[in-house]
């Protein structure tokens, strides 16, 4: 691998001759020039904007095929695949007005096409849209996507749920690499701050063909913020205030861009006290703090581009034990978690004429520490020994549970030259991972994991009777090897034994999808995909009390791969002023892994063990978006989502979200020149009762939440800034979400929360 990387840089060093450029003029349908249009080439990290005459230019473009995207608010997005083989290429673009949101290029799919061109329907949420929701965490913000929920522990910890599947069944990608930070735990958050993220893409359904094990339920793909356009510098300041938790989030970013080099850095600090429920009580020790630093550097020269990013995140998360001492303090009480995440990634492209090689390398370190409650130290009245007191403080600072997970990931894809309308790519993907324990307690043993996968996928497009058709298919093979050490852990009068294992798991996965434009207004998609998930370390090796769930959990060394097959059918009707969509899915799971009680008691907790059973999930998302003419300022959006999960033995699956209906009335406006892109919204989220529950759950009643939002871009003289105000749970409704881990203790979800945000870009 090291020699291969050296070869890439060697090739790049001797390819500094071509100085191609792309230029042109951008107009509307009346041939009027359009200024401030964003032109961006994702693959080479280059971008610019058109001037007052609609003119633009991009310099230092490599030979080969480059995708250019032309974005302008209120107009349809255009993407062009351009073959660059001359010094000066002129591309003139005419944009048409559009009432709906901009059509973006989707990065999480293999061929990086526009949303409207993809065989798979990928849900996307921009950073601006995320901030308008007033969410305090990234996981909470993405619940605004139909079919996506979260398993929450208070206001600080959230795990994404895609169509009823969660935990290790949902894979998270950030900076183009796989995120590995002990995602098997239900009380573990994402460990990613939303600052420095430009957009979020969600693949709903098996994506093992593209990403391997753990993508059985779907993928959450986080796109980092873009570098500044060429020869520009940018300083940004973002501040948010949360009334409910008395929380504050401050983020400062700096960008600088030259012709070949680009740099960015962003620092973020947030602090929240205990969240308040509608009874005006606070849930003790749900407070949390987060420090986040992101930086990146990009280089592009002719046939080679490289982007290196680093993210450090420190999260301190209180673990609540109910309603106790009432406080507005942000100082954490025990028990609490302190988690450090280091993520380093290198994203490289090598352009070889009509083909291209992508190489992604990543290294992550997750250091998770958990501090438990200690008894008060009562000093003996006859013992005035300061040394003894110092020893107590040292013991107090020791983490009872500490795990350090180190992961090296690699991903290489070769895009073959396009033959007619056929595109093909092949690749390899894998990781090497070690888990090491340092604390007195053991949740999972020391272990080594090695993954290797090889895959190929093809995309073929054609026109038939004015219909645009696309067929996409692929196949993949994966191998995972898990080796653990044997441990004996003394606990009270018992010795818990973690037996050593050496397991290998293999799997073939396939994918087949078809998209057709039945007419100019109607598009249909049908996708079949299979996925798999190898059992994780907790499921294989657990042997002790899991305090986050109040259970004694026993692992099962004989678990096999979970495998699933899903069919997904979608239909979209879209005109200039009305959009209607319906998505239906059926997901069959073989050997679904779940916990079941044994009837025994150990260490004062009921014993649960992992077993397997076939299961199925089915449901869908339905909705419309009305933008009536000539009321261009008015939007009415409505979505309904439902999912049912059952085992073949007749029992319902646990942690299945209740049916939800969301209705939003939104207006867009501007006031003279001082308020641009103004908006206001009122939304009603109706969550139905959940009665289809597993044998370990209780039913959840229905509830309705009313939310408000408004904001826009403000210009006062030479000062420009954007602002947003959101009010969540306006009526201070008492409710408990079915997926709240605090539901078992009868603890309410958050009451009214007013979030004020302001963002300066200098």
Residue, then its C-alpha position, 0 to 999 in steps of 0.5 A: x500500500x505504501x509503495x502504491x501511494x508513493x507511485x501516485x505522488x510520483x505520477x503527480x509530480x511529473x504531470x504538471x504540463x497541462x493548463x486547461x481552462x473552462x469558461x463560459x456565460x450563464x444566462x436565463x431563458x430570456x438570455x439575461x446574464x445571471x450573476x452569483x451562480x455557483x460553478x463547482x467541480x466536486x472531484x477536483x475541489x474547484x469552484x467559482x461564481x459568475x460575475x455581473x455579466x454571467x461570465x465565469x472561468x475555471x483554470x488548471x483543469x486536468x485532462x479527462x472527464x469532469x463533472x461540473x454543477x451549476x447551482x443558483x437559487x430559484x433555478x434548476x441545477x444543471x450538471x455537465x460531464x465534460x471531456x477536457x482535452x483542449x487548452x480552452x473549453x467554452x461551456x455556455x449554460x442556460x438555466x430555467x426557473x424552478x419552484x422547488x429545491x435545488x437538485x444536487x449531486x449525490x456523493x454517496x452513490x457510486x456514479x455521483x449523479x444528480x438526485x433526479x438521475x439516480x436509480x436509488x432515491x437518496x434523501x438529502x438535507x443541507x446544513x442550512x436546513x438542518x440549522x433551521x430545525x433548531x436541533x441540538x445534535x446532528x442525530x436529532x436534526x436528521x429526524x426531519x427526513x421521512x423514514x429517519x428517526x432516532x433512539x435518544x437518551x436525553x438531549x445529548x445522545x441519539x442513534x439514527x434509525x432508518x426504517x426501523x433498523x438502528x445500531x450497527x445496522x446503520x453505517x455512518x460515513x464522514x469525510x469519505x471514510x467509515x466512522x468506527x466509534x463503538x456504534x454497537x452501544x445504544x447509549x453511544x451517540x454519533x460523536x460528530x458535530x454538525x458544524x463543518x458539515x455541508x449536507x447529509x445524505x441518507x440511503x434507506x435500505x441495504x447498501x452492503x454492495x457499496x459499503x460492506x458489513x453494517x450497511x444492512x439497514x442503510x447509510x448516513x453519509x456526511x459531506x464535509x463543508x466545501x473549500x472556498x472558491x478560488x482566490x478567495x478568503x472567508x471568515x465565518x462566525x456562527x452562534x446559537x442559543x437554546x432556551x430549554x437547556x440554557x445551551x450555547x453553541x459557538x463556531x468559528x471558521x476560516x477558509x483560504x483558497x488559491x489556484x492549486x491549494x485550499x485550506x479550511x479550519x473550524x472550531x466549535x464549542x457547545x455547552x448545555x445544562x439539564x433539559x427541562x420538561x413541561x412540568x418545569x423540572x429538569x432531568x438531572x445530569x442530562x447536561x453535556x459539553x462538546x469541543x470540535x475542531x475540523x481542518x482540511x487542506x486540498x491540492x489539485x494539479x492537472x491529473x492529480x487531486x488530494x484532500x486531507x481532513x482531520x477532525x477532533x471531537x471531545x464529548x462529555x455526556x452526563x448519564x441521568x438517573x432520573x429527576x434529582x437535584x435541580x440545577x442549571x449547572x453545566x458541570x457534569x455529575x457522575x456517572x458520565x462519559x468522556x469520549x475523544x474521537x480523532x478522524x484523519x482522512x485522505x481523499x485522492x483522485x487520479x485522472x487517467x484520460x477517460x478513466x479515473x482512480x479514487x483512493x480513500x484512506x482513513x485512520x480513526x481513534x476512539x477513546x471512550x471513558x466512563x466514570x461511575x459514582x463513588x461513595x463520599x470520603x468521610x475523613x476519620x476525625x483522628x486521621x488528618x492525613x492529606x496523602x490519603x485524601x490525595x489518593x482518594x482524588x486519584x481513584x475518583x479520576x480513574x475511569x471505571x470503563x475505558x476502551x480505545x478503538x483504532x481503525x485503519x480503512x481503505x477504499x479504492x475504486x477504478x472508473x473504467x472508460x465509458x463505452x457508449x451509455x455504459x459506465x462501470x467501476x470496480x473496487x476494493x474496500x476494507x479495514x484493520x481494527x483493534x480494541x483495547x481495554x484499560x479500565x477495571x470493567x470490561x464491556x467487550x474484550x480486547x480484539x482485532x477485526x479485519x475486513x476485506x471486500x471486492x465489488x463491481x457495479x455498472x450503470x447503463x442509460x438509454x432513451x426509448x420513446x422519449x423515456x429516459x431509462x437507467x439500469x444499475x447492477x452490482x455484485x460484491x464479496x466480503x470477508x470479516x475475521x474477528x479474533x478476541x482475547x480471553x479475559x477473567x474479570x472478578x465482580x463481587x463473588x463472581x468471575x466473568x469469563x470472556x472466552x477467546x474466539x476466532x471467527x470468520x464471516x463471508x458474504x455475497x451481496x447483490x443489487x439491481x435497480x431500474x429507473x424510468x421516466x414514464x413521462x416528463x412529470x412521472x418517474x418510477x424506480x424499483x430497486x432490489x438489494x441484499x445486505x449483511x451484517x456480521x455479529x458485533x463484539x457485544x453480541x458475540x462476547x458480552x458477559x456482565x451487567x450493561x448499566x445503560x440497559x440495566x441488564x446482565x447480557x450474555x454473548x453468543x459465540x455461535x451467531x451467524x451473519x444477519x442477511x436481508x433482501x429488500x425491494x423498494x418501489x417509488x413513484x414521483x409526480x412532479x410539475x412546476x408547482x406540485x410534487x407527489x411521491x410514494x415510497x414502499x418497501x419490504x425488507x426480509x431479514x434472515x437470522x435477525x439478532x436480538x436479546x431475550x431473557x433467560x429467566x435468571x438473575x445475576x449480579x442483581x439484574x435479569x439475564x438476557x442472551x442473544x439469539x437469532x430469528x427471521x424477521x420482516x419490516x415493511x412500510x413506506x413514506x408518502x407525501x406532497x409539496x404544493x407550490x401554487x401559481x402565482x403564489x410563489x411565496x407559498x409552500x405546503x408540504x406533507x409527509x407520512x411515514x410508517x414501518x412495521x417490524x415482526x419476527x417470524x415467531x409472531x413477536x414484533x421487533x423492538x424499537x420500531x418508530x410510531x407512525x408519523x404525519x408531518x405538515x408544514x406551511x412555509x412562506x418565502x419572501x424578501x423585504x426591499x434589499x435588507x432582507x433576502x431569502x426570508x422564510x417563515x414556517x409553522x409545522x404540526x408533527x402528529x405521532x400516532x400511538x405505538x401498540x405494535x411492540x415487542x414483549x419487552x416494551x410498553x405501549x406509547x400514546x399519541x401526541x402532537x407537536x407544534x413548531x415555528x420557524x423564521x429567518x433570512x439573510x439581512x443586509x445593513x449597510x456593508x454588514x451581511x449576516x443570516x439569522x434564524x429563530x425556531x420554537x420547538x414544542x411551542x405548546x409545551x406538550x407533555x409526551x414521551x417518544x417511543x424510542x426514548x431510552x428514558x421511557x422505561x423510567x417515565x421521564x418526559x421528553x424536552x419541553x418548549x425550546x426556543x433556538x436563536x441562531x446568527x451567522x456572519x460571513x466576512 
